[in-house]
């Protein structure tokens, strides 16, 4: 059973309470498997031309009204703060956006711990401050469908004036949907209350829609503050986009240096991630990979950590457990439900191979880490400061996420064991940041509001 088939089987339109026809489909719609696509970054040189392009693009962006339906390709659009300024959005509306969004990702480098090799001066040109005004993403089932959708989008761009294409990057993965390190990706997604889909037995409860959709009640019982006027903010969301270059060969080398044979290599890699390469979680398959479990969407995310409080199966320091602790007992109290995110990450470059070494790390493999949340900027900065680049919340002091953390020597990773825990040293930075931006994903109505300059 595919992920989409599973969703369609559990979708009940009578249970929908959201304005799906006004919400961009990309917020709720998961990518296909296999998938291909393109991220395009645009710069607005002239407000009127930029608004005209947005108005036309809005006609090609599907709403979430049919988010479980079969579709060959679809597009989503998000805008940076500098992009909203360039489009001529009034100052009163600009001032209503969260401060981190106004400052932009590069301007928040200190809060994000984007220092050293991850600092903005090392980023791609398309992500230099003030460059990326509009981010356009197309997902498609295959190259044929992608070409049709891309030709349509680029045709609209060619008809435009005052808008420049400053970056374009293809991505994609086969039916295994694995990331650059060979692990099945984007399995754990929150269920959005009011979207019409109920979680499976044993899975986490639906999260209040206002954690993802502006204007809806959040987990606190009231909406998160949204941009003004309501025509601009309602039914939109915020997006974090971060492009990482993955040092897959260095990861392979490290695993080999710490293990005696291939089985031990796979176990250590799974301990660092929290899942086996198939996607099977360690809590359900603690000793060896289970490919059938990993491929089954009705089972591969149906677990919690109640039977593994000490982390003997899945270490507290594992990447997956750090970013979604579920019911883990944390040293620093945290409401995990207000740190849930919708992931739309996309892999680029050749597939993972066991024989790759550090000499093969030439920058051609990586991942666009993309997530959607009404609290996106608070969440990513919390992640970067606490859950990724520290370990204090799990009694591991300054130990960092072994997969996406910015490591400093000795770069440790701790695995609870009996009678004493095991700690391996020498973990290095396996994902190097190459740029990103804070973005606002408007509703379809808001895209038209901007395109028509309806404030005037």
C-alpha positions as CSV (number, residue, x, y, z in Angstrom):
1,X,0.0,0.0,0.0
2,X,1.5,3.4,-1.0
3,X,1.4,6.4,1.3
4,X,-1.2,8.2,-0.9
5,X,-3.4,5.1,-1.1
6,X,-3.3,4.8,2.7
7,X,-4.3,8.5,3.1
8,X,-7.2,8.2,0.6
9,X,-8.5,5.2,2.5
10,X,-8.7,7.2,5.7
11,X,-9.9,10.5,4.2
12,X,-13.4,11.6,5.2
13,X,-14.6,14.8,3.6
14,X,-17.3,15.2,6.3
15,X,-14.5,15.6,8.8
16,X,-12.9,18.5,7.0
17,X,-13.0,21.8,9.0
18,X,-10.3,23.7,7.2
19,X,-10.7,26.1,4.2
20,X,-8.9,23.6,1.9
21,X,-9.9,25.5,-1.3
22,X,-7.8,28.5,0.0
23,X,-4.7,26.6,1.3
24,X,-1.8,25.7,-1.0
25,X,-1.8,21.9,-1.6
26,X,1.9,21.7,-0.8
27,X,1.1,22.3,2.9
28,X,-0.9,19.1,3.2
29,X,0.1,17.0,0.2
30,X,3.1,14.7,0.6
31,X,5.5,14.1,-2.3
32,X,4.9,11.0,-4.5
33,X,7.2,8.0,-4.4
34,X,9.2,8.0,-6.6
35,X,9.5,11.8,-7.0
36,X,11.4,14.4,-9.1
37,X,11.2,18.1,-9.0
38,X,12.8,21.5,-9.1
39,X,13.4,24.4,-6.7
40,X,13.6,27.8,-8.4
41,X,14.6,31.0,-6.7
42,X,13.4,34.3,-8.2
43,X,14.4,37.9,-7.6
44,X,11.9,40.7,-8.0
45,X,13.5,43.7,-9.7
46,X,10.3,45.6,-10.3
47,X,7.2,45.4,-8.2
48,X,4.5,45.6,-10.9
49,X,6.1,42.8,-12.9
50,X,6.6,40.6,-9.8
51,X,2.9,41.0,-8.8
52,X,1.7,40.2,-12.3
53,X,3.8,37.0,-12.3
54,X,2.4,36.0,-8.9
55,X,-1.2,36.6,-10.1
56,X,-0.6,34.3,-13.1
57,X,1.2,31.7,-11.1
58,X,-1.7,31.5,-8.6
59,X,-3.8,30.0,-11.4
60,X,-1.4,27.0,-11.6
61,X,-1.1,26.3,-7.9
62,X,-3.5,23.6,-6.8
63,X,-5.5,24.1,-3.6
64,X,-5.6,21.5,-0.8
65,X,-9.2,20.7,-1.7
66,X,-8.0,17.6,-3.5
67,X,-4.9,16.9,-1.6
68,X,-5.4,13.2,-1.5
69,X,-6.3,12.9,-5.2
70,X,-4.0,11.5,-7.8
71,X,-1.9,14.2,-9.5
72,X,1.0,14.1,-11.9
73,X,2.6,17.3,-10.7
74,X,2.0,20.3,-8.5
75,X,3.6,23.6,-7.5
76,X,3.9,25.7,-4.4
77,X,5.1,29.3,-4.0
78,X,6.6,31.1,-1.0
79,X,7.9,34.6,-0.5
80,X,10.7,36.1,1.6
81,X,10.4,39.3,3.6
82,X,12.6,41.1,1.2
83,X,10.4,39.7,-1.6
84,X,7.3,41.1,0.0
85,X,9.0,44.5,0.2
86,X,10.1,44.2,-3.4
87,X,6.5,43.4,-4.4
88,X,5.3,46.6,-2.7
89,X,3.4,45.1,0.2
90,X,2.5,48.0,2.6
91,X,4.7,48.8,5.5
92,X,1.8,48.2,7.9
93,X,1.6,44.6,6.7
94,X,5.3,44.1,6.7
95,X,5.6,45.3,10.3
96,X,3.0,42.6,11.3
97,X,5.4,39.7,10.4
98,X,7.5,38.0,13.1
99,X,10.9,39.7,13.7
100,X,12.9,36.6,12.7
101,X,11.1,36.5,9.3
102,X,11.8,40.2,8.8
103,X,15.5,39.7,9.5
104,X,15.8,36.7,7.2
105,X,17.8,33.5,7.7
106,X,21.2,35.0,7.2
107,X,20.3,37.8,9.6
108,X,19.5,35.1,12.2
109,X,22.8,33.2,11.8
110,X,23.7,33.6,15.4
111,X,20.4,32.3,16.7
112,X,20.6,29.4,14.3
113,X,24.1,28.6,15.2
114,X,25.1,29.0,11.6
115,X,28.7,29.7,12.2
116,X,32.1,28.5,10.9
117,X,31.6,26.4,7.7
118,X,27.8,27.0,7.9
119,X,28.0,30.8,8.1
120,X,26.2,32.8,5.4
121,X,29.5,33.9,3.7
122,X,29.8,30.3,2.5
123,X,26.3,30.0,1.1
124,X,25.3,29.7,-2.6
125,X,24.8,32.9,-4.5
126,X,21.0,32.4,-4.7
127,X,20.8,32.5,-0.9
128,X,22.9,35.5,-0.2
129,X,21.0,38.0,1.9
130,X,18.2,39.7,-0.1
131,X,18.6,37.6,-3.2
132,X,15.9,35.0,-3.0
133,X,12.5,36.8,-3.1
134,X,10.2,34.1,-4.4
135,X,10.8,30.3,-4.0
136,X,8.9,28.1,-6.4
137,X,8.8,24.3,-5.9
138,X,7.5,21.7,-8.3
139,X,7.0,18.1,-7.3
140,X,6.2,15.5,-10.0
141,X,5.8,11.7,-10.4
142,X,8.2,11.4,-13.3
143,X,10.4,13.4,-15.6
144,X,7.6,13.7,-18.3
145,X,5.2,15.3,-15.8
146,X,7.9,17.5,-14.4
147,X,8.8,18.8,-17.9
148,X,5.2,19.8,-18.5
149,X,4.9,21.6,-15.2
150,X,8.3,23.2,-15.5
151,X,7.7,24.4,-19.0
152,X,4.4,26.0,-17.8
153,X,6.1,27.8,-14.9
154,X,9.1,28.9,-17.0
155,X,6.7,30.0,-19.7
156,X,5.0,32.3,-17.2
157,X,8.5,33.6,-16.1
158,X,9.5,34.3,-19.7
159,X,6.3,36.4,-20.2
160,X,7.2,38.5,-17.2
161,X,9.2,41.6,-16.8
162,X,11.1,42.7,-13.7
163,X,11.7,39.2,-12.4
164,X,15.0,37.3,-12.6
165,X,15.7,33.6,-12.1
166,X,18.7,33.5,-9.7
167,X,18.9,29.8,-9.0
168,X,17.4,26.5,-10.1
169,X,18.1,23.1,-8.6
170,X,16.7,19.7,-9.7
171,X,16.0,17.0,-7.1
172,X,14.5,13.5,-6.9
173,X,14.5,10.0,-5.6
174,X,13.3,6.6,-6.7
175,X,10.5,4.5,-5.2
176,X,12.6,3.8,-2.1
177,X,12.5,7.6,-1.3
178,X,15.9,7.5,0.4
179,X,18.0,10.4,1.5
180,X,21.6,11.0,0.5
181,X,22.8,8.6,3.3
182,X,20.6,5.8,2.1
183,X,17.8,6.1,4.7
184,X,14.1,6.2,3.8
185,X,13.1,9.8,4.5
186,X,10.1,11.9,5.6
187,X,8.2,9.0,7.2
188,X,7.1,10.8,10.4
189,X,4.5,13.5,9.5
190,X,2.0,15.1,11.9
191,X,-1.7,14.6,11.3
192,X,-3.4,17.9,11.0
193,X,-6.7,18.2,12.8
194,X,-9.5,19.2,10.4
195,X,-7.7,18.0,7.3
196,X,-10.1,15.0,7.0
197,X,-7.5,12.2,7.7
198,X,-7.5,10.3,10.9
199,X,-4.3,8.7,12.3
200,X,-3.9,5.0,12.5
201,X,-4.2,3.1,15.8
202,X,-1.0,3.5,17.8
203,X,0.1,6.6,16.0
204,X,0.2,10.1,17.5
205,X,-3.0,12.1,17.9
206,X,-3.8,14.9,15.4
207,X,-2.1,18.2,16.0
208,X,-4.3,21.4,16.2
209,X,-4.5,22.9,12.8
210,X,-3.3,26.3,14.0
211,X,0.2,24.8,14.5
212,X,0.4,24.8,10.7
213,X,-2.4,27.0,9.3
214,X,-2.5,30.6,10.3
215,X,-5.9,31.8,11.6
216,X,-6.8,28.4,13.1
217,X,-6.7,27.5,16.8
218,X,-3.3,26.1,17.9
219,X,-2.3,23.7,20.6
220,X,-2.8,26.6,23.1
221,X,-6.4,26.9,22.2
222,X,-6.1,30.1,20.2
223,X,-4.5,31.1,16.9
224,X,-0.8,32.0,16.5
225,X,-0.3,35.7,15.7
226,X,-0.6,36.1,11.9
227,X,0.3,38.8,9.4
228,X,-2.3,41.6,8.8
229,X,-4.7,42.2,7.2
230,X,-6.5,38.8,7.4
231,X,-6.6,38.8,3.6
232,X,-2.9,38.4,3.7
233,X,-2.3,36.1,6.7
234,X,-5.3,33.8,7.0
235,X,-4.8,30.2,5.6
236,X,-1.1,30.8,5.0
237,X,1.9,29.3,6.8
238,X,5.6,29.9,7.2
239,X,8.4,27.9,5.6
240,X,12.0,27.2,6.5
241,X,14.2,26.2,3.6
242,X,17.8,25.0,4.2
243,X,20.1,23.5,1.5
244,X,22.6,21.0,2.8
245,X,25.6,19.4,1.0
246,X,25.8,15.9,2.4
247,X,29.3,14.4,3.1
248,X,28.1,10.9,2.4
249,X,31.6,9.4,1.9
250,X,32.8,10.9,5.2
251,X,29.8,9.3,6.9
252,X,30.6,5.9,5.4
253,X,34.3,6.3,6.4
254,X,33.3,7.1,10.0
255,X,30.9,4.1,10.3
256,X,33.6,1.8,8.9
257,X,36.2,3.1,11.4
258,X,33.9,2.3,14.3
259,X,32.6,-1.1,13.3
260,X,34.1,-4.6,12.8
261,X,31.9,-5.8,9.9
262,X,29.0,-4.7,7.7
263,X,26.3,-5.7,10.2
264,X,28.0,-3.6,12.9
265,X,28.2,-0.7,10.4
266,X,24.5,-0.9,9.7
267,X,23.6,-1.1,13.4
268,X,25.8,2.0,14.3
269,X,24.3,4.0,11.4
270,X,20.8,3.0,12.5
271,X,21.6,4.0,16.1
272,X,22.8,7.5,14.9
273,X,19.6,8.0,12.8
274,X,17.0,6.2,14.9
275,X,15.8,4.0,12.0
276,X,17.3,1.4,9.7
277,X,17.9,2.3,6.1
278,X,14.5,0.7,5.2
279,X,12.7,3.1,7.5
280,X,12.0,0.5,10.2
281,X,12.3,2.2,13.6
282,X,14.7,0.8,16.1
283,X,12.0,0.6,18.8
284,X,10.1,-2.0,16.6
285,X,13.2,-3.7,15.1
286,X,16.0,-3.2,17.6
287,X,18.4,-5.9,16.4
288,X,18.2,-6.0,12.6
289,X,16.5,-4.2,9.7
290,X,13.0,-5.2,8.7
291,X,12.4,-4.1,5.2
292,X,8.7,-5.1,5.2
293,X,8.1,-3.0,8.3
294,X,10.1,-0.1,6.9
295,X,8.0,0.0,3.7
296,X,4.6,-0.3,5.5
297,X,3.1,3.1,6.1
298,X,0.5,1.6,8.4
299,X,3.3,0.3,10.8
300,X,6.6,2.2,10.3
301,X,5.5,5.2,12.3
302,X,3.2,3.5,14.8
303,X,5.4,3.6,17.9
304,X,6.4,5.6,20.9
305,X,9.3,5.4,23.4
306,X,7.4,4.2,26.4
307,X,9.1,0.8,26.2
308,X,12.5,2.3,25.7
309,X,12.8,5.0,28.4
310,X,16.6,4.5,28.8
311,X,17.3,4.6,25.1
312,X,18.6,1.0,25.0
313,X,16.9,0.4,21.6
314,X,16.9,4.0,20.2
315,X,19.4,6.3,21.8
316,X,18.1,9.6,23.1
317,X,20.9,11.2,21.0
318,X,19.7,9.7,17.7
319,X,18.7,12.2,15.1
320,X,15.1,11.0,14.8
321,X,14.5,10.9,18.6
322,X,16.0,14.4,19.1
323,X,13.7,16.0,16.5
324,X,10.6,14.2,17.6
325,X,11.0,13.0,21.2
326,X,7.4,11.8,21.3
327,X,6.8,10.7,24.9
328,X,10.4,10.7,26.0
329,X,11.1,12.1,29.5
330,X,13.2,15.2,28.8
331,X,15.4,16.9,31.4
332,X,14.2,20.3,30.2
333,X,10.4,20.4,30.0
334,X,9.1,20.9,26.5
335,X,5.7,20.7,24.9
336,X,6.6,18.6,21.8
337,X,3.3,19.2,20.2
338,X,4.1,22.9,19.6
339,X,7.4,21.9,17.9
340,X,5.8,19.6,15.3
341,X,6.6,20.3,11.7
342,X,5.4,19.2,8.3
343,X,8.4,18.0,6.3
344,X,8.8,18.6,2.6
345,X,12.5,17.7,2.3
346,X,13.9,16.7,-1.1
347,X,17.1,14.8,-2.0
348,X,19.4,15.6,-4.8
349,X,22.4,13.9,-6.4
350,X,23.3,10.3,-7.0
351,X,22.1,7.5,-4.7
352,X,24.0,6.3,-1.7
353,X,26.5,3.5,-2.2
354,X,28.4,1.7,0.5
355,X,31.7,2.0,-1.2
356,X,31.7,5.8,-1.3
357,X,34.5,7.5,0.7
358,X,35.4,11.0,1.7
359,X,37.3,11.4,-1.6
360,X,33.9,11.1,-3.4
361,X,32.4,14.1,-1.5
362,X,32.4,16.7,-4.3
363,X,29.2,18.6,-3.4
364,X,26.9,16.7,-5.8
365,X,24.8,15.1,-3.1
366,X,22.6,16.7,-0.6
367,X,19.1,17.6,0.7
368,X,16.8,20.5,0.8
369,X,15.5,20.5,4.4
370,X,12.1,22.2,4.1
371,X,9.5,22.4,6.7
372,X,6.2,24.1,7.2
373,X,4.8,25.5,10.5
374,X,2.9,28.5,11.9
375,X,5.7,28.7,14.4
376,X,8.5,27.9,11.9
377,X,11.1,30.4,13.0
378,X,10.7,29.9,16.7
379,X,10.8,26.1,16.0
380,X,13.9,26.0,13.8
381,X,15.8,28.3,16.2
382,X,14.8,26.1,19.1
383,X,15.8,23.0,17.2
384,X,19.2,24.5,16.2
385,X,20.0,25.8,19.7
386,X,18.6,23.0,21.9
387,X,17.8,19.8,20.1
388,X,20.4,19.8,17.4
389,X,23.4,21.6,18.6
390,X,23.2,20.7,22.4
391,X,22.4,17.7,24.4
392,X,21.5,19.2,27.7
393,X,17.8,18.4,27.3
394,X,18.7,14.7,27.3
395,X,21.5,14.9,29.9
396,X,24.2,14.8,27.3
397,X,25.7,18.3,27.9
398,X,27.0,19.7,24.6
399,X,26.7,16.5,22.5
400,X,25.2,17.4,19.1
401,X,22.9,15.7,16.6
402,X,25.1,13.1,14.9
403,X,23.6,13.6,11.5
404,X,22.8,17.4,11.1
405,X,24.7,18.9,14.0
406,X,27.6,21.4,13.4
407,X,30.2,19.3,15.2
408,X,33.2,20.5,17.2
409,X,36.0,18.1,18.3
410,X,35.8,15.5,19.7
411,X,32.3,15.1,18.2
412,X,30.8,12.4,20.4
413,X,27.7,10.1,20.1
414,X,26.4,8.2,23.2
415,X,24.5,4.9,23.1
416,X,23.0,3.6,26.4
417,X,24.0,0.0,27.1
418,X,24.1,-2.4,30.0
419,X,26.1,-2.4,32.2
420,X,27.7,0.9,30.9
421,X,26.9,3.2,28.0
422,X,29.1,3.3,24.9
423,X,30.4,6.6,23.5
424,X,32.1,7.0,20.2
425,X,34.2,10.0,19.3
426,X,35.3,11.6,16.1
427,X,31.8,12.5,14.7
428,X,32.3,15.3,12.2
429,X,29.9,17.6,10.4
430,X,28.2,15.3,7.8
431,X,25.8,18.0,6.4
432,X,27.2,21.3,5.4
433,X,24.8,24.2,5.1
434,X,24.9,25.9,1.7
435,X,22.1,28.4,2.1
436,X,18.5,28.9,2.9
437,X,15.8,31.4,3.7
438,X,12.8,32.2,5.9
439,X,9.6,32.2,3.7
440,X,5.9,32.9,3.9
441,X,3.6,30.6,2.0
442,X,0.4,32.7,1.4
443,X,-3.0,31.3,0.8
444,X,-4.3,31.3,-2.8
445,X,-6.5,34.3,-1.9
446,X,-3.5,36.1,-0.5
447,X,-1.4,35.5,-3.6
448,X,-4.2,37.2,-5.6
449,X,-4.4,40.0,-3.0
450,X,-0.7,40.6,-3.5
451,X,-0.9,40.2,-7.3
452,X,-3.7,42.7,-7.6
453,X,-2.1,45.1,-5.0
454,X,-5.5,45.0,-3.3
455,X,-4.3,47.2,-0.5
456,X,-4.4,50.3,-2.8
